[in-house]
Amino acid sequence: MSQFFLYYKLGIRYILDIYNVEYILFLISLLVVFTIKDWKRVIVLLVFFMCGYTLTMALASYEVIKYNYGLIQFLLPLTIFFTSFTNIFKKKDNFRYKGDMRKNYVLAAIFGAIHGFSYSAYLEGINGTALSQGSHLFPFNLGIGTGQILVSLTFLLVAFLFISIIGINRRDWVMVISSGIAGVALTLMFKSRFW
Protein backbone atom coordinates (compact mmCIF):
# COMPACT_ATOMS: atom_id res chain seq x y z
CA MET A 1 0.00 0.00 0.00
CA SER A 2 1.34 3.45 -0.89
CA GLN A 3 2.17 5.99 1.79
CA PHE A 4 -0.62 8.24 0.49
CA PHE A 5 -3.36 5.66 1.03
CA LEU A 6 -1.87 4.56 4.34
CA TYR A 7 -2.14 8.07 5.78
CA TYR A 8 -5.50 8.65 4.10
CA LYS A 9 -6.88 5.58 5.87
CA LEU A 10 -5.27 6.69 9.15
CA GLY A 11 -7.12 10.00 8.86
CA ILE A 12 -10.47 8.26 8.34
CA ARG A 13 -9.83 5.85 11.21
CA TYR A 14 -8.81 8.65 13.53
CA ILE A 15 -12.18 10.39 13.11
CA LEU A 16 -14.23 7.18 13.24
CA ASP A 17 -12.34 5.70 16.22
CA ILE A 18 -14.72 5.31 19.16
CA TYR A 19 -11.83 6.05 21.52
CA ASN A 20 -11.59 9.54 19.99
CA VAL A 21 -15.25 10.24 20.57
CA GLU A 22 -14.57 13.99 20.94
CA TYR A 23 -14.47 14.50 17.19
CA ILE A 24 -17.71 12.68 16.51
CA LEU A 25 -19.44 14.48 19.38
CA PHE A 26 -18.26 17.86 18.12
CA LEU A 27 -19.56 17.17 14.63
CA ILE A 28 -22.91 16.05 15.99
CA SER A 29 -23.15 19.13 18.21
CA LEU A 30 -22.56 21.27 15.10
CA LEU A 31 -25.07 19.34 12.99
CA VAL A 32 -27.92 18.66 15.43
CA VAL A 33 -29.72 21.92 14.57
CA PHE A 34 -29.74 21.06 10.85
CA THR A 35 -31.88 18.72 8.79
CA ILE A 36 -31.00 17.06 5.53
CA LYS A 37 -32.76 19.94 3.72
CA ASP A 38 -30.01 22.23 5.02
CA TRP A 39 -27.29 20.29 3.21
CA LYS A 40 -25.83 23.40 1.51
CA ARG A 41 -25.38 25.16 4.86
CA VAL A 42 -23.88 21.99 6.32
CA ILE A 43 -21.31 21.91 3.51
CA VAL A 44 -20.34 25.55 4.13
CA LEU A 45 -20.07 24.89 7.88
CA LEU A 46 -17.85 21.85 7.30
CA VAL A 47 -15.64 23.84 4.90
CA PHE A 48 -15.09 26.53 7.54
CA PHE A 49 -14.32 23.85 10.12
CA MET A 50 -11.90 22.17 7.69
CA CYS A 51 -10.15 25.47 6.93
CA GLY A 52 -9.64 26.05 10.65
CA TYR A 53 -8.09 22.69 11.41
CA THR A 54 -6.07 22.53 8.18
CA LEU A 55 -4.37 25.83 9.01
CA THR A 56 -3.33 24.86 12.54
CA MET A 57 -2.39 21.33 11.48
CA ALA A 58 0.01 22.77 8.90
CA LEU A 59 1.42 25.42 11.24
CA ALA A 60 1.94 22.90 14.03
CA SER A 61 3.40 20.30 11.66
CA TYR A 62 6.08 22.71 10.45
CA GLU A 63 6.62 23.95 14.02
CA VAL A 64 5.57 27.51 13.19
CA ILE A 65 3.27 27.41 16.23
CA LYS A 66 4.09 25.68 19.51
CA TYR A 67 1.21 24.52 21.67
CA ASN A 68 0.51 22.95 25.03
CA TYR A 69 -0.98 19.50 24.43
CA GLY A 70 -2.61 19.38 27.87
CA LEU A 71 -4.38 22.67 27.16
CA ILE A 72 -5.61 21.37 23.79
CA GLN A 73 -6.97 18.24 25.50
CA PHE A 74 -8.98 20.55 27.77
CA LEU A 75 -10.12 22.87 24.97
CA LEU A 76 -11.44 20.04 22.78
CA PRO A 77 -14.30 19.10 25.14
CA LEU A 78 -14.80 22.79 25.90
CA THR A 79 -15.61 23.41 22.21
CA ILE A 80 -18.06 20.51 22.34
CA PHE A 81 -19.67 21.80 25.54
CA PHE A 82 -19.98 25.36 24.25
CA THR A 83 -21.55 24.28 20.95
CA SER A 84 -24.01 21.89 22.61
CA PHE A 85 -24.88 24.30 25.40
CA THR A 86 -25.71 27.11 22.96
CA ASN A 87 -27.90 24.69 20.97
CA ILE A 88 -30.06 24.16 24.06
CA PHE A 89 -30.92 27.86 24.24
CA LYS A 90 -31.63 28.47 20.57
CA LYS A 91 -35.15 29.63 19.84
CA LYS A 92 -37.31 27.24 17.87
CA ASP A 93 -37.45 29.51 14.82
CA ASN A 94 -33.63 29.73 14.81
CA PHE A 95 -33.42 26.03 13.94
CA ARG A 96 -34.24 26.98 10.38
CA TYR A 97 -31.18 29.24 10.24
CA LYS A 98 -32.89 31.88 8.12
CA GLY A 99 -30.87 34.58 9.87
CA ASP A 100 -27.20 35.41 9.71
CA MET A 101 -24.99 32.31 9.71
CA ARG A 102 -21.66 34.16 9.72
CA LYS A 103 -21.04 33.77 13.44
CA ASN A 104 -21.64 30.01 13.19
CA TYR A 105 -19.11 29.76 10.36
CA VAL A 106 -16.54 31.81 12.27
CA LEU A 107 -17.00 29.65 15.39
CA ALA A 108 -16.63 26.49 13.28
CA ALA A 109 -13.32 27.83 11.92
CA ILE A 110 -12.05 28.86 15.38
CA PHE A 111 -13.04 25.55 16.97
CA GLY A 112 -11.62 23.75 13.95
CA ALA A 113 -8.29 25.47 14.63
CA ILE A 114 -8.28 23.98 18.14
CA HIS A 115 -9.04 20.51 16.77
CA GLY A 116 -6.22 20.91 14.22
CA PHE A 117 -3.62 20.94 17.00
CA SER A 118 -4.93 17.60 18.23
CA TYR A 119 -4.81 16.11 14.72
CA SER A 120 -1.22 17.34 14.38
CA ALA A 121 -0.25 15.80 17.73
CA TYR A 122 -1.63 12.44 16.61
CA LEU A 123 0.28 12.59 13.32
CA GLU A 124 3.44 13.61 15.17
CA GLY A 125 2.98 10.60 17.47
CA ILE A 126 2.96 8.32 14.43
CA ASN A 127 5.95 9.94 12.71
CA GLY A 128 8.08 10.73 15.74
CA THR A 129 8.73 14.42 15.03
CA ALA A 130 6.59 17.28 13.81
CA LEU A 131 8.76 18.14 10.79
CA SER A 132 8.75 14.58 9.44
CA GLN A 133 4.97 14.63 9.02
CA GLY A 134 4.90 17.33 6.32
CA SER A 135 4.62 14.92 3.37
CA HIS A 136 1.87 12.97 5.14
CA LEU A 137 -0.17 16.04 5.99
CA PHE A 138 -2.29 16.14 2.81
CA PRO A 139 -3.43 12.49 2.71
CA PHE A 140 -4.05 12.45 6.47
CA ASN A 141 -6.06 15.68 6.23
CA LEU A 142 -8.02 14.28 3.29
CA GLY A 143 -8.81 11.18 5.34
CA ILE A 144 -10.01 13.34 8.24
CA GLY A 145 -12.29 15.24 5.86
CA THR A 146 -13.67 11.99 4.45
CA GLY A 147 -14.35 10.67 7.94
CA GLN A 148 -16.17 13.88 8.85
CA ILE A 149 -18.33 13.67 5.74
CA LEU A 150 -19.23 10.06 6.61
CA VAL A 151 -20.18 11.05 10.18
CA SER A 152 -22.16 14.04 8.91
CA LEU A 153 -24.12 12.07 6.31
CA THR A 154 -24.88 9.29 8.78
CA PHE A 155 -26.07 11.71 11.44
CA LEU A 156 -28.24 13.73 9.02
CA LEU A 157 -29.87 10.50 7.80
CA VAL A 158 -30.53 9.40 11.39
CA ALA A 159 -31.99 12.85 12.14
CA PHE A 160 -34.21 12.56 9.04
CA LEU A 161 -35.44 9.16 10.24
CA PHE A 162 -36.29 10.40 13.74
CA ILE A 163 -37.71 13.82 12.82
CA SER A 164 -39.38 13.25 9.45
CA ILE A 165 -40.33 9.56 9.55
CA ILE A 166 -40.89 8.77 13.23
CA GLY A 167 -42.15 12.29 13.95
CA ILE A 168 -40.05 13.38 16.92
CA ASN A 169 -40.38 17.10 17.59
CA ARG A 170 -37.35 18.95 16.22
CA ARG A 171 -36.83 21.03 19.35
CA ASP A 172 -36.98 17.89 21.53
CA TRP A 173 -34.43 16.23 19.24
CA VAL A 174 -32.03 19.17 19.55
CA MET A 175 -32.53 19.45 23.32
CA VAL A 176 -31.98 15.75 24.08
CA ILE A 177 -28.95 15.29 21.79
CA SER A 178 -27.33 18.58 22.84
CA SER A 179 -27.93 17.98 26.56
CA GLY A 180 -26.42 14.50 26.37
CA ILE A 181 -23.37 15.73 24.45
CA ALA A 182 -22.90 18.67 26.86
CA GLY A 183 -22.91 16.22 29.78
CA VAL A 184 -20.29 13.99 28.15
CA ALA A 185 -18.19 17.07 27.29
CA LEU A 186 -18.23 18.21 30.92
CA THR A 187 -16.97 14.79 32.00
CA LEU A 188 -14.19 14.91 29.40
CA MET A 189 -13.18 18.41 30.54
CA PHE A 190 -12.78 17.30 34.13
CA LYS A 191 -10.79 14.23 33.06
CA SER A 192 -8.34 16.25 30.96
CA ARG A 193 -4.69 16.49 32.00
CA PHE A 194 -4.89 20.29 32.06
CA TRP A 195 -6.11 20.25 35.68
N, C-alpha and C positions, 0 to 999 in steps of 0.2 A: 504494500500500500504506500502511495506517495506521501510525503510529508504534508502536502496541502490537505489531502483528505483526512489524514490522521488528526490534524489540528482542527479541521472543520467538524469532525465527529466529536472531538473533545469539547468544543464550544457548545454543541447541541446537548451533549450529556451533562455538561455543567449546569445548564439551565433546567433540564428535566430531572436532575438528581434530587430525590426526595430528601436527602440530607442537606441540601442547599435550598430549603423551602422558602427562604427569604425572597428569592427572585420571583418565584411563582406567586407568592402572596402579594408582592408589590404590584405585579402585573394585574392580578385580579382586583386589587384595591383601585387601580387606575381605571379598569374596564367595567366595574360593577354598575356604574351609572349609565352605561351605554347599552343599546340593543343592537342587534345585527343590522337594523336599518341605518344605524349611525356609522357604518363601516368606513366611510370616507374620513370622518373625524377621528376614528380609531387609528387609521393609517397615519394621519398627520401627527397625532399624539405619539405614536410609536416612533416616527421619524425624529421628532424632537428628543425623545428619550434616547434613541440610538446615537444622535449627534452628541448628546451630553456624555454618554459613557465612552464613545469612540475617542473623543478629545482627551479625556483624562487617562484612558488606557494608553494612548500613544505617548502622552507627556510623561506618564509614570514609567512606561517601558523604556524610554530613552533617557530616563533619570533627569528630566527637565524639572519635574516637581517631586519633592520628597514628601512622604506622608506617614502618619502614625497609624499603623495597622489596627491597633486596639481602638483608636478613635473611630476608624471606618467601621469596625465591627459593631460599635455602638450606634453610629449614624444610620446604618442600613435599616435596622428595625425602627429607628426613629422616623425615617421617611415613610415606612409602611404605616406606622401608627398615625402620623400626621395626615396622610392621604385618606386612610379609613375613617379617622375621626371627623374630618371635614365632610366626608360623604354623609355621615349620620345627620348632620345639621343642614344639609341642602334642602331647599324648599322643593315641594313636589314638582312645580312647574319648571324648576331648574334642571330636572332630569332630562329634559328634551334638549338642553344646551342650545337654545335659540339665541341666547345672549352672547356676550364677548367671551371667546375661548382663549384669548391670548395668555391670560394668567395661568391657565391650565397647561398650556404648551411650555411656558417659561418654567413652571414648576417641574414638569416632566424632564426638561433639559437639565435643570439644576440637580434634581434627584438622580438623574441618569449619570451625571458627573460623579456623584458619590459612589454609585454602583460600579463605575468604571475603574475606580481604584481597587475594588475588591476583585474584579475580573483580572486586572493586571497582577495582583498578588498571587492569584491562583496560577496564572501562566508563568510567573517568575518561579513559583514552587516547582513547576514541572521542569523548567529549563535551567534552574540553578542560579542564574543572575538575570537582572532586569535587561541589560543590553543584549543578551543572547536571544531574547524573545522577539526582536524586531521583525525578522523574516516570517515568524509564525503569527504575527499580529493580525494580518488580514484574514487568513482562513479561520482562525479562532473567533474573530469578531463576526465573520459571516455565519459561523455555526451558532453563535449566541443569538444573532438576529433570527436565524431559522427557528431555533428553539422558542424564541419569544413569539414568533408568528404562530407556531403550533399551539402554544399555550393559549394565545389570544383567540384563535379560531375555535378551539375546543371549548373555552369558557363562554364565548358568545353563542355557540350552538346549545350549550347546556342552559344558558340564560333564556334563549328562545324557547326551549322545551318547557322550562318552568313557568315563564311569564305568558307566552303566547298559546301554548298547547294545554298545559295543566291549569293555567289561569291564576297563578299566584300574583297578588298585587305587587306592582313594581316597587312602590315605596317599601313594602315589607321585605321584598327581596334585597334591596339595597341596605336596609337597616340590619337585617340578620347577618348577611355576608360581611358587611363592614364592621359590625360589632364583634363578630367572631375573630376577624383578622386583627382588629385593634387589640383584642385581648391577647392573642398569640404574640403580637409585636411587643406589647408591654413585657411579657415573659422573656422574650429574646433580649430586650434592652437590659433587663436586670441580670441576665446571665452573661452579658458581654464582659470581656476582659478589661474594659475601660474603667470599671469601678475599682 
